Amino acid sequence: MACAVCRLPTRTLSLGMRRCSCCHSSYCTVWSAFTLRAYRVMGMTSRILGHQQYSPLAHRTHVALFSSREFTDQTERGHMMSAEEVAEELRLIVGLDEKNAKDLSTKHERATDVLEFFKKHSIVVGSPREHKVMLFSIWTKVKAIRHRDIVAAYVKDGKIDSTQKVDAAVRFVNAMKPDETLDVPRFEKDCGVGVVVSREEIVQLVTEALKAEDPKELKAAWLKNPNMLLGKMKRVRGLQWADFGVLKTVVEELVPPIIDGVAIDDVEKKRKDVGGNATVNEKPSAPKVAVQRCPRGENWENVVSLSKCTRIGHLPFKEGETVHVVGWAHRVRHQSRISFVVLRDGTGYIQVVFNGETEPFHRETSLAIRGTLKYEPKAKVDLQPPYELHVEEYAIIGPADGCIENVITAESSTDKLFDDRHLVLRGTYGSTTFKVRHELLRAFREYFWSRGMYEVTPPTLVSTQCEGGSTLFDFIFYGKKAYLTQSSQLYLETCTSSLGDVYCILPSYRAEKSKTKRHLSEFTHLEVEYFLCNFESFLESLEDLIVFVFKTVIERVGDLVAFMNPTQLVDPEGDPRVPSNWKFAPKKPFKRLKYADAIKFCNEHNILNPETGAPFKFGEDITDQPERAMIGMIGEMVFMTHFPAEMKSFYMARDKEDPTLTESVDLLAPGIGEIVGGSMRMWNHDELMNAYKREGLDPQSYYWYTEQRKYGSTPHGGFGLGVERLLMWLLDLDSVREACLYPRYMGRCQP
């Protein structure tokens, strides 16, 4: 039970009495009050709670005082406090600045989590700021909750006392496997636990390191970018665990006297005498050639001609060709006499060589460059061509702030990456994902166009449900209840009698209460309705579509798929644009597996129902985990068919041989599970009316759907495909969220 004054754990004194180990406040669990305390909470009327039996949850309703500021326990406050009040807590307790506190306060779950984390580790308003900084870094970067508590305990005990040690600890625990036990001796050694570097030791080590530097090079580096020298000092043996603030102060004190009066173009050279003291060699060395500067223009429009500007992906890769390009500095490596930059512009990447000194600029700076192409096989890395662009003249269009280097790091948490999604999309993996997604949607449309199908755009604001009420987003539409669409299927069916085969590619919405890797609250839904088919021809059409789309995407951007998912290549040295060079290329006909046989397969292979811990029974849903286990054993795409009627939606047609089953199908892909769901539709009027009755639905709300059967219908069917799931399978993504531009799921509706 936590103390309501200082938030530390309390200990039992006697029956019904507890005492805080920090402030020694006595607490009566029967009276539910701190002795001699006032009870006012957030401007509410003073009150004293009645007698209640003590339980571990009792403190959730206790009125409490916290230092000089008054609020209830964290759980109660989460329901009572406004966003402004939560932001104030984040600013005072966590130590966030006003903007970050305000942003985080809008995310209820995350704000509650960080405040609970700080409370758990005894951080209060007056705690040292450096402790708050280190704990917030741990909360942000450590992936596993149990690991972040381990690292936080070291900070609390003073064994980890610098951001360098925190970063090392974060890297260590993030590299651990989920079930791995912490190797304490190795952890403490790798993270500098208990190592203290005094200011005197820092001065001594920095002094020795600076003696080894050439004064002219030292001055050039200091004037160009002091942070590079600081980074170099951090790598000196003995300084890696030094307090960075002290190290920075010492370097700033010691460097200026050394470089004072040193001319960068001076021919004098500092050497060390035998005793180790620095002396000056009176004899001048041979004159050095002045350092060349890479030509820079002040106006970028004078450097490149828009009429001659070429996208990187469309460059004429010919030796000696002069080209004009504009793009962003994707990676930057500055040296004293040369700089290397990987430039991107959305169509491709190319290594750019700046011969001579350049004005330092950071990653993500936008540049205009006029240069000459030169063949260089070593430049062919990842998605770069075997050519370099040697700069004749360049201009900086839009400089990037230096803080870009620290916004996203290898240790950034998943939440942090989605907070900065707008920057993550600039990365190689982010941009490649959406180039492949573009080709995927293009291939789908080309398939439909080649078969004379029409694309339509049904409404996404609807008055009826399609997939069940538990996942509906509802809202008031001009005084009446309405919903965000779960599926456009019902509207697509109304188009078949006028247009024939139709499809749409639109967002659908599901109020999913889970945060699994396969679920989103908003996803891209590709839906198709065939105006005339039987179940077998319907399955054949779906097979044909999947095979065509895979083949088309691979032939166009197989190199991008190989970059994201290289393990699926048959021959890594072969052409990735050849469909047969891929292990997971779908082949017709797909394996058929009836639901009843799937139940039998799971039970025979010891795949249990995770909800019961027992073998599956007919009528039970094969959920995500066992479904993936089953398809992983099968190892290829599978049509799972003929589900029991009670498991499926009201509109699905019944199997002619067994009316308790439906003519329904889920297409399952290895590693993902279901990516397509479809069925034949009820096309008989009376049968559909009976289905409404069984489901307790009001037929009047569906009059427009029912009248499709009243005024002439045909046996028809259709399916819905989750584009993000298919892309997740194709590119071996960790989550469907990575296949979304800006994913929306429980707890996230920004940026």
TASULQUI-V873005 format. One line per field, one symbol per residue. ss: DSSP state (~ for helix, > for strand, _ for the rest). phi: phi as a letter, one per 30 degrees, with the letter a starting at -180 (. if undefined). psi: psi as a letter, one per 40 degrees, with the letter a starting at -180 (. if undefined). A space follows every 50 residues. Layout:
ss->???
phi->???
psi->???
This chain:
ss->_>______>>>>>>__>>>>_____>>>____>>________________ _______~~~~____>__>____~~~~~~~__~~~~~~~~~~~~___~~~ ~~~~~__~~~~~~~~~~~~~________~~~~~~~~~~~~~___~~~~~~ ~~~~~~______~~~~~~~~~~~~_________~~~~~~~________~~ ~~~~~~~~~~~___~~~~~~~~~~_~~~~~~~~~_________~~~~~~~ ~~~~~~~~~__________>>>_____>>>____________>__>___~ ~~~_____>__~~~_______>>>>>>>>>>>>>___>>>>>>>____>> >>>>>_>________>>>>>>>>>>_~~~____>>>>>>>>>>>>>>>__ ___~~~~______~~~~~~_~~~~___~~~~~~~~~~~~~~~~~~~~~~~ ___>>_____>>______~~~_>>>>>__>>>>>____~~~~~~~~~~~_ _>>>>>>>>____________>>>>>>>>>____~~~~~~~~~~~~~~~~ ~~~~~~~~~~~~~~_~~~>_________~~~>________>>>>~~~~~~ ~~~~____>____>_________~~~~~~~~~~~___>>>>__>~~~___ _>_>______>>_>>>>>>___>>>>>>>>>___~~~~~~~~~~~___~~ ~~~~~~~~~~______>>>>>>~~~~~~~~~____~~~~_____>__>__ _
phi->.dddcciddcbdcaeibbbddcciddbcdddiaddhcdbbbhiddeabdd daddbecdddcddbcbhcccadeedddeccddddddddddddddiddddd ddddddceddddddddddddcicbeddeddddddddddddcddcdddddd dddddedidcbadddddddddddddddecddddeededddcididbcddd ddedddedddddddedddddddddaeddddddddddejcdcdddddeddd dddddeddcdidcdddcdbdbcdedjddbcddddddecdeddcdebcdcd dddbcedcdbdedcdddbeiddbcbbacddbbbcbdbabcbccbbjclba dcccdjdbdebceiddbcbcacdbdbedddbhcdddbcccdcabbcdbdc dddedcdbbdcddddddddcedceddddddddedddeedddddedddddd cidccbbddccbcbcbcjddcdccacchibdbbdddaceddddddddcci dbabbbdbbbddcccddcbbdbbdccbbbcdaacddddddddeeddddde eddddcbdddddddbdddddbeddddcceddcdcddbddddcbdeddddd ddddchccdddcibedcejddddeddddddddddiadbccbhdeedccdd dddddddbddccdbacccceicjdbbbaadcdcceddddddedddicded dcedddddddcjbbdbaaabbddddddeddchddaddddcdbdbaejbba d
psi->hihedeeiiiihdahehihhecefhihheddfihhfiighhfeiiiihii hihhieededehhiihbeihiiidddddddiiddddddddddddeiiddd dddddegdddddddddddddffhadeihdddddddddddddhdhdddddd ddddddeedheiddddddddddddeiidehhhgdddddddefhehhhidd dddddddddddeihddddddddddgdddddddddehheedeihddddddd ddddddddehehhdeieihhihideeihihhdhiiiiihihihhhhidhd eedihddehhideeigghhehhihihaihdihhhideiihhhiiedeaii hhhhhiiihhiiiehhihhhahhhhgdeeghbeiifiihhhdiiihdhih ieeddedhidehiddddddfddddeeiddddddeddddddddddddddde efihhigiiehieiideiedfhhiihgfeihiihhdiedddddeededeb hiiigiiihhgheifieeiidhihhhiihhdhiidddddddddddddddd ddddddfdddddddgdeehdhdeaheehdeehdehhhiiihhhidddddd ddddefhihddeeiiiiheihhadddddddddddeihhhhigiideeiid ehiihddgeeiigiihhhhhedbhehhiiiihehddddddddddefihdd dfddddedddfhiihiiiihhhddddddddefididdeeidgihihehfi .
